[in-house]
Structure formats: structure tokens, C-alpha cells
Amino acid sequence: MRIQKNDRSGSAEPLQVIVFETLKYLFSSLPQNDDVTRSLNIPLRKPIMNEPETIRKILKESKTIAVVGLSDKLDRYSYIVASYLMEHGYKIIPVNPNIVEWKGLKSHASLKDISEKIDVVGIFRRSEFVDVVVKEAITIGAKAIWMQEGVVDEKAAEKAEKAGLLVVMDRCMMKEHRKK
């Protein structure tokens, strides 16, 4: 005899399916190197964009941020956010083909022109330009993509995650840093 749970729609679901799905959910939150999840053959949970632990990890472990679309105009949000991050110990690398320098730092035309290792690519470009930036970020071996508030490209975010990059989308790095 099989025990079944009836939901409100009238369909029945075997109790063992419910138990298995519940266990799978509970074990998926364990650390990815956990022997228990491997021995039970439960798929490990991958990092998901905008999760608090993803944001914390980027803010804590990153040192060098390439800011794509950084403006030399003091009233622009990219200028304000990059200035804040620089004041809080992050190394900022300007990426904008339309400016020569930002606060005395040489501006690069693209991510490919940067010779040093980049931890985070901060994107201050319109959403339709994100895909090109993400492709470059993957190519140069960046560890994370951070799309600023109002910048959204689900396909590019998925492409970055599949390539192993951490992703934050439609969030302000300065605001998130202030929360910690």
C-alpha cells in the first residue's frame, strides 16, 4: 500500500516523492564539498545570482574592479560608485573608450586591453551592451560580473554563470557594501 498526499487540486502525490524532494532541498544548502550530498547523489546547489552569500563573497574576496562605462563626470552614478569603492580599498580600473583617464588612472577602451587580473567587472552600460561585456569578462578570466541597478540581461547573466562567474544583477555595489 502506498501512502499518498492529496493537495487542494485533488491530485495525489506519493509521500516518498514529497519526502525525497524535501530531503533534496535540505541537503542542497550544504557546502558543495560535503560528503553526505555526494554519497546521496543529490545535485549540488550552484551559486545563484543576487543571493546574499554571492554578494558577500564578491565584496569580501574581490580587490580589483574594472568599471565598464565609468564616466569622468562627477554627477554620474558610475563616478560616484567607483569613487566610493576606491575610498574603501578596492582598486578601480576605468574602462571607457571615450575618456583618457579617471582620477589620474588610465582608462582602457575595453576589458581586453587590461593586462592585470580582474576580480569583478562592474557594468554601467545599457542592458543591450551587457552581452558583449560578459563575453569579454569570460575571455579575460574575471571572477564576477556586477550589473549596476537598472542593468538587466538574463541571458548574459546565465552565460556568465555557466562559465563559472559569480553574478549580481540590477544591484548597486556601493549600497550593498554599505549594508555590511
C-alpha positions as a Markdown table, in Angstrom:
| # | Residue | x | y | z |
|---|---|---|---|---|
| 1 | Met | 0.0 | 0.0 | 0.0 |
| 2 | Arg | 1.3 | 3.4 | -0.9 |
| 3 | Ile | 0.6 | 6.5 | 1.2 |
| 4 | Gln | -0.4 | 9.5 | -0.8 |
| 5 | Lys | -0.9 | 13.1 | 0.0 |
| 6 | Asn | -3.8 | 14.9 | -1.6 |
| 7 | Asp | -3.2 | 18.6 | -2.5 |
| 8 | Arg | -6.1 | 21.1 | -2.9 |
| 9 | Ser | -6.3 | 20.4 | -6.6 |
| 10 | Gly | -7.3 | 16.8 | -5.9 |
| 11 | Ser | -4.3 | 15.2 | -7.4 |
| 12 | Ala | -2.4 | 12.7 | -5.3 |
| 13 | Glu | 1.4 | 12.6 | -4.9 |
| 14 | Pro | 3.2 | 9.7 | -3.3 |
| 15 | Leu | 4.6 | 10.6 | 0.1 |
| 16 | Gln | 8.0 | 9.2 | -0.8 |
| 17 | Val | 8.3 | 11.8 | -3.6 |
| 18 | Ile | 7.5 | 14.5 | -1.1 |
| 19 | Val | 10.0 | 13.2 | 1.4 |
| 20 | Phe | 12.7 | 12.8 | -1.3 |
| 21 | Glu | 12.1 | 16.4 | -2.6 |
| 22 | Thr | 12.2 | 17.8 | 0.9 |
| 23 | Leu | 15.5 | 16.0 | 1.7 |
| 24 | Lys | 16.9 | 17.1 | -1.6 |
| 25 | Tyr | 16.0 | 20.7 | -0.8 |
| 26 | Leu | 17.5 | 20.5 | 2.7 |
| 27 | Phe | 20.7 | 18.8 | 1.5 |
| 28 | Ser | 21.2 | 21.2 | -1.4 |
| 29 | Ser | 22.0 | 24.0 | 1.1 |
| 30 | Leu | 25.0 | 22.1 | 2.5 |
| 31 | Pro | 28.5 | 23.1 | 1.4 |
| 32 | Gln | 29.4 | 21.9 | -2.0 |
| 33 | Asn | 32.2 | 19.7 | -0.8 |
| 34 | Asp | 30.0 | 17.8 | 1.7 |
| 35 | Asp | 30.4 | 14.0 | 1.6 |
| 36 | Val | 26.8 | 13.5 | 2.6 |
| 37 | Thr | 25.4 | 15.2 | -0.5 |
| 38 | Arg | 27.8 | 13.3 | -2.8 |
| 39 | Ser | 27.0 | 9.9 | -1.2 |
| 40 | Leu | 23.3 | 10.5 | -1.5 |
| 41 | Asn | 23.8 | 11.6 | -5.2 |
| 42 | Ile | 21.9 | 14.8 | -4.6 |
| 43 | Pro | 22.7 | 17.5 | -7.1 |
| 44 | Leu | 24.8 | 20.3 | -5.5 |
| 45 | Arg | 23.4 | 23.8 | -5.4 |
| 46 | Lys | 25.1 | 26.2 | -7.7 |
| 47 | Pro | 25.6 | 29.8 | -6.8 |
| 48 | Ile | 22.6 | 31.9 | -7.8 |
| 49 | Met | 22.8 | 35.5 | -8.8 |
| 50 | Asn | 21.9 | 38.1 | -6.2 |
| 51 | Glu | 21.9 | 35.6 | -3.3 |
| 52 | Pro | 23.3 | 37.2 | -0.1 |
| 53 | Glu | 26.2 | 34.8 | 0.0 |
| 54 | Thr | 27.2 | 35.6 | -3.6 |
| 55 | Ile | 27.1 | 39.3 | -2.8 |
| 56 | Arg | 29.1 | 38.8 | 0.4 |
| 57 | Lys | 31.7 | 36.7 | -1.4 |
| 58 | Ile | 32.3 | 39.2 | -4.1 |
| 59 | Leu | 32.5 | 42.1 | -1.7 |
| 60 | Lys | 34.8 | 40.3 | 0.7 |
| 61 | Glu | 37.2 | 38.5 | -1.7 |
| 62 | Ser | 37.5 | 41.0 | -4.6 |
| 63 | Lys | 40.2 | 43.6 | -4.7 |
| 64 | Thr | 40.3 | 44.7 | -8.4 |
| 65 | Ile | 37.2 | 46.1 | -10.2 |
| 66 | Ala | 37.1 | 47.0 | -13.8 |
| 67 | Val | 34.3 | 49.6 | -14.2 |
| 68 | Val | 32.9 | 49.4 | -17.7 |
| 69 | Gly | 31.2 | 52.7 | -18.6 |
| 70 | Leu | 33.0 | 54.7 | -15.9 |
| 71 | Ser | 32.4 | 58.4 | -16.5 |
| 72 | Asp | 34.7 | 61.3 | -15.7 |
| 73 | Lys | 31.6 | 63.5 | -14.9 |
| 74 | Leu | 31.2 | 64.0 | -11.2 |
| 75 | Asp | 27.4 | 63.8 | -11.2 |
| 76 | Arg | 27.3 | 60.4 | -12.9 |
| 77 | Tyr | 26.4 | 57.4 | -10.8 |
| 78 | Ser | 29.4 | 55.4 | -12.2 |
| 79 | Tyr | 31.7 | 58.1 | -10.9 |
| 80 | Ile | 30.1 | 58.2 | -7.5 |
| 81 | Val | 30.1 | 54.4 | -7.0 |
| 82 | Ala | 33.6 | 53.9 | -8.3 |
| 83 | Ser | 34.9 | 56.8 | -6.0 |
| 84 | Tyr | 33.2 | 55.2 | -3.0 |
| 85 | Leu | 34.6 | 51.7 | -3.8 |
| 86 | Met | 38.1 | 53.2 | -4.3 |
| 87 | Glu | 37.8 | 55.0 | -0.9 |
| 88 | His | 37.0 | 51.7 | 0.7 |
| 89 | Gly | 40.1 | 49.9 | -0.6 |
| 90 | Tyr | 39.2 | 48.5 | -4.0 |
| 91 | Lys | 41.5 | 49.0 | -6.9 |
| 92 | Ile | 39.5 | 50.6 | -9.8 |
| 93 | Ile | 40.3 | 50.2 | -13.4 |
| 94 | Pro | 38.4 | 52.5 | -15.7 |
| 95 | Val | 37.0 | 51.1 | -18.9 |
| 96 | Asn | 35.6 | 53.6 | -21.3 |
| 97 | Pro | 36.9 | 54.4 | -24.8 |
| 98 | Asn | 35.6 | 57.9 | -24.6 |
| 99 | Ile | 37.7 | 59.1 | -21.7 |
| 100 | Val | 41.5 | 59.2 | -21.4 |
| 101 | Glu | 41.7 | 58.9 | -17.6 |
| 102 | Trp | 39.7 | 58.9 | -14.4 |
| 103 | Lys | 41.1 | 60.4 | -11.3 |
| 104 | Gly | 44.6 | 60.1 | -12.7 |
| 105 | Leu | 44.1 | 56.4 | -13.7 |
| 106 | Lys | 44.4 | 55.4 | -17.4 |
| 107 | Ser | 41.1 | 54.5 | -19.0 |
| 108 | His | 41.0 | 51.4 | -21.2 |
| 109 | Ala | 39.0 | 51.0 | -24.3 |
| 110 | Ser | 37.9 | 47.5 | -23.5 |
| 111 | Leu | 38.5 | 44.7 | -20.9 |
| 112 | Lys | 40.8 | 43.0 | -23.4 |
| 113 | Asp | 43.2 | 46.0 | -23.1 |
| 114 | Ile | 43.8 | 45.4 | -19.4 |
| 115 | Ser | 46.9 | 43.4 | -18.6 |
| 116 | Glu | 46.3 | 42.7 | -14.9 |
| 117 | Lys | 43.9 | 40.2 | -13.3 |
| 118 | Ile | 40.4 | 41.4 | -12.8 |
| 119 | Asp | 38.2 | 40.2 | -9.9 |
| 120 | Val | 34.9 | 42.0 | -10.8 |
| 121 | Val | 33.6 | 43.6 | -13.9 |
| 122 | Gly | 31.2 | 46.3 | -12.8 |
| 123 | Ile | 28.8 | 47.2 | -15.7 |
| 124 | Phe | 27.5 | 50.7 | -16.0 |
| 125 | Arg | 26.3 | 50.3 | -19.6 |
| 126 | Arg | 22.8 | 50.0 | -21.0 |
| 127 | Ser | 21.4 | 46.5 | -20.9 |
| 128 | Glu | 21.7 | 45.9 | -24.7 |
| 129 | Phe | 25.6 | 46.1 | -24.3 |
| 130 | Val | 25.9 | 43.7 | -21.5 |
| 131 | Asp | 26.3 | 40.5 | -23.6 |
| 132 | Val | 29.5 | 41.9 | -25.3 |
| 133 | Val | 30.9 | 42.9 | -21.9 |
| 134 | Val | 30.2 | 39.5 | -20.4 |
| 135 | Lys | 31.9 | 37.7 | -23.3 |
| 136 | Glu | 35.0 | 39.8 | -22.7 |
| 137 | Ala | 34.8 | 39.2 | -19.0 |
| 138 | Ile | 34.7 | 35.5 | -19.6 |
| 139 | Thr | 37.6 | 35.7 | -22.1 |
| 140 | Ile | 39.9 | 37.6 | -19.6 |
| 141 | Gly | 39.1 | 35.3 | -16.7 |
| 142 | Ala | 37.2 | 37.7 | -14.5 |
| 143 | Lys | 35.7 | 36.0 | -11.4 |
| 144 | Ala | 32.5 | 38.0 | -11.2 |
| 145 | Ile | 30.1 | 40.3 | -13.1 |
| 146 | Trp | 28.2 | 43.0 | -11.3 |
| 147 | Met | 25.4 | 44.7 | -13.3 |
| 148 | Gln | 24.5 | 48.0 | -11.7 |
| 149 | Glu | 20.9 | 49.0 | -10.8 |
| 150 | Gly | 18.8 | 49.1 | -13.9 |
| 151 | Val | 21.2 | 46.9 | -15.9 |
| 152 | Val | 19.5 | 43.6 | -16.7 |
| 153 | Asp | 20.3 | 40.9 | -19.2 |
| 154 | Glu | 19.2 | 37.4 | -18.1 |
| 155 | Lys | 20.8 | 35.6 | -21.0 |
| 156 | Ala | 24.2 | 37.2 | -20.4 |
| 157 | Ala | 23.9 | 36.5 | -16.7 |
| 158 | Glu | 23.2 | 32.8 | -17.4 |
| 159 | Lys | 26.1 | 32.7 | -19.8 |
| 160 | Ala | 28.4 | 34.2 | -17.1 |
| 161 | Glu | 27.2 | 31.7 | -14.5 |
| 162 | Lys | 27.7 | 28.7 | -16.9 |
| 163 | Ala | 31.2 | 30.0 | -17.4 |
| 164 | Gly | 31.8 | 29.9 | -13.6 |
| 165 | Leu | 31.5 | 33.6 | -12.8 |
| 166 | Leu | 29.6 | 34.9 | -9.9 |
| 167 | Val | 26.8 | 37.2 | -11.0 |
| 168 | Val | 24.9 | 40.1 | -9.4 |
| 169 | Met | 22.4 | 41.9 | -11.5 |
| 170 | Asp | 20.3 | 45.1 | -11.0 |
| 171 | Arg | 22.0 | 45.9 | -7.7 |
| 172 | Cys | 24.3 | 48.8 | -6.6 |
| 173 | Met | 27.7 | 47.7 | -5.4 |
| 174 | Met | 28.0 | 50.8 | -3.2 |
| 175 | Lys | 24.6 | 50.2 | -1.5 |
| 176 | Glu | 25.4 | 46.5 | -0.9 |
| 177 | His | 28.8 | 47.4 | 0.5 |
| 178 | Arg | 27.2 | 49.9 | 2.9 |
| 179 | Lys | 24.9 | 47.2 | 4.3 |
| 180 | Lys | 27.8 | 45.0 | 5.5 |
